[in-house]
Amino acid sequence: MKGLKKKRRIQIIALAFVALAGSTALIGYAMRDGINFFRSPTQVVEAPPPETEVFRIGGLVEEGSLIRGQGETVTFRVTDTNATVPVTYKGVLPDLFAENAGMVGTGRLVNGTFVATEILAKHDETYMPKEVVDTLKEQGVYQEPSG
């Protein structure tokens, strides 16, 4: 009788472990398309990701690089002051999108150009995405906003 209880307990623990592993695998599988890794322009230039990988890039919009093309097509360059990556975007840019301002884009790298599907811009005068601030601090060019 005692051996039967011990055997049943081991079976329950094993079943719980299998259920936990299975649910973790299902969650990971479901989230595979929803996870976008952040890269700075320097990281993109040094180790370009494959064209099939969707990722986020962030930095400053390089001054003098913003060109509004036909229709809603816009091209510009994003920089972290160490490296620069050309960006194309088809759509309406956020109202606060400007040169020398922080931005984060989601998309893919195609033939050396980042083709963005989404562009986010800073939402006030002092805000800059955390990833962009961290990258600029690594480059030694970040200045704390005054005020």
C-alpha positions as CSV (number, residue, x, y, z in Angstrom):
1,M,0.0,0.0,0.0
2,K,2.8,2.4,0.9
3,G,4.6,1.7,-2.4
4,L,1.5,2.4,-4.3
5,K,1.1,5.9,-2.8
6,K,4.8,6.7,-3.6
7,K,4.4,5.4,-7.2
8,R,1.2,7.6,-7.6
9,R,3.0,10.6,-6.2
10,I,5.9,10.2,-8.7
11,Q,3.4,9.8,-11.6
12,I,1.6,13.0,-10.6
13,I,4.9,15.0,-10.3
14,A,6.1,13.6,-13.7
15,L,2.7,14.5,-15.3
16,A,2.9,18.0,-13.8
17,F,6.4,18.4,-15.2
18,V,5.3,17.3,-18.7
19,A,2.3,19.7,-18.6
20,L,4.5,22.6,-17.5
21,A,7.1,21.9,-20.3
22,G,4.3,21.6,-22.9
23,S,2.6,24.8,-21.9
24,T,5.9,26.7,-21.9
25,A,6.6,25.3,-25.4
26,L,3.2,26.4,-26.6
27,I,3.6,29.9,-25.2
28,G,7.0,30.3,-26.8
29,Y,5.6,29.1,-30.1
30,A,2.7,31.5,-29.9
31,M,5.0,34.5,-29.2
32,R,7.6,33.8,-31.8
33,D,6.2,36.4,-34.2
34,G,5.5,39.0,-31.5
35,I,9.0,39.3,-30.2
36,N,11.1,41.9,-31.9
37,F,14.7,42.4,-30.8
38,F,16.1,46.0,-30.6
39,R,19.3,46.9,-32.5
40,S,21.3,50.1,-32.8
41,P,22.6,51.2,-36.2
42,T,26.1,50.1,-35.1
43,Q,24.8,46.6,-34.4
44,V,23.0,46.5,-37.7
45,V,26.1,47.6,-39.6
46,E,28.5,45.2,-37.8
47,A,26.2,42.1,-37.9
48,P,23.4,42.5,-40.4
49,P,20.4,40.3,-39.5
50,P,18.8,38.1,-42.2
51,E,16.2,39.7,-44.5
52,T,13.5,37.5,-43.0
53,E,14.0,38.8,-39.4
54,V,11.7,41.5,-38.1
55,F,13.5,43.7,-35.5
56,R,13.4,47.2,-34.1
57,I,16.0,49.9,-34.8
58,G,16.4,53.1,-32.9
59,G,18.5,56.2,-32.9
60,L,18.4,59.8,-34.0
61,V,17.1,60.9,-37.4
62,E,20.2,62.2,-39.2
63,E,20.0,65.9,-40.0
64,G,19.5,66.7,-43.7
65,S,18.5,63.1,-44.5
66,L,14.7,63.3,-44.5
67,I,13.3,63.1,-48.0
68,R,9.6,62.9,-48.6
69,G,9.0,61.0,-51.9
70,Q,6.0,60.4,-54.0
71,G,2.8,59.8,-52.0
72,E,3.5,58.5,-48.5
73,T,7.0,57.2,-49.1
74,V,9.7,58.7,-46.9
75,T,13.4,58.0,-46.7
76,F,15.9,59.1,-44.1
77,R,18.9,57.8,-42.2
78,V,19.0,56.8,-38.5
79,T,22.2,57.1,-36.6
80,D,23.7,56.5,-33.2
81,T,26.6,58.9,-34.2
82,N,28.8,55.9,-34.8
83,A,27.0,54.2,-37.7
84,T,24.1,55.2,-40.0
85,V,21.4,53.0,-41.6
86,P,19.2,54.2,-44.4
87,V,15.5,53.8,-43.8
88,T,12.4,53.7,-46.1
89,Y,8.9,54.0,-44.8
90,K,5.6,54.0,-46.6
91,G,2.9,55.6,-44.5
92,V,2.1,58.7,-42.4
93,L,4.8,59.7,-40.0
94,P,4.0,60.7,-36.4
95,D,3.5,64.5,-36.0
96,L,6.5,64.8,-33.7
97,F,8.8,63.0,-36.1
98,A,11.7,65.3,-37.0
99,E,15.4,65.5,-37.8
100,N,17.8,65.2,-34.8
101,A,14.9,63.6,-32.8
102,G,14.8,60.1,-31.4
103,M,12.9,57.4,-33.2
104,V,12.3,53.6,-33.1
105,G,11.2,51.7,-36.2
106,T,10.0,48.2,-36.7
107,G,10.8,46.3,-39.9
108,R,13.4,44.3,-41.9
109,L,16.8,45.0,-43.4
110,V,16.6,44.5,-47.2
111,N,19.7,45.0,-49.3
112,G,21.3,47.3,-46.6
113,T,18.2,49.5,-46.2
114,F,15.8,49.2,-43.2
115,V,12.3,48.9,-44.6
116,A,10.1,50.1,-41.8
117,T,6.5,49.0,-41.2
118,E,6.1,51.2,-38.1
119,I,7.7,54.4,-37.0
120,L,7.5,55.7,-33.4
121,A,8.7,59.2,-32.5
122,K,9.4,60.9,-29.2
123,H,6.2,62.2,-27.6
124,D,7.5,65.3,-25.8
125,E,10.6,67.5,-25.8
126,T,12.6,65.4,-23.3
127,Y,11.5,61.8,-24.1
128,M,13.7,59.4,-25.9
129,P,13.3,55.6,-26.0
130,K,15.3,53.8,-23.3
131,E,17.1,51.7,-25.9
132,V,18.2,54.8,-27.8
133,V,19.4,56.5,-24.7
134,D,21.4,53.4,-23.7
135,T,23.0,53.2,-27.1
136,L,23.9,56.9,-27.2
137,K,25.4,56.6,-23.7
138,E,27.5,53.6,-24.9
139,Q,28.8,55.9,-27.7
140,G,29.5,58.6,-25.2
141,V,27.4,61.3,-27.0
142,Y,24.2,61.3,-24.8
143,Q,23.5,64.6,-23.1
144,E,20.9,64.8,-20.3
145,P,18.0,67.1,-21.2
146,S,17.9,70.3,-19.3
147,G,14.7,71.2,-17.4
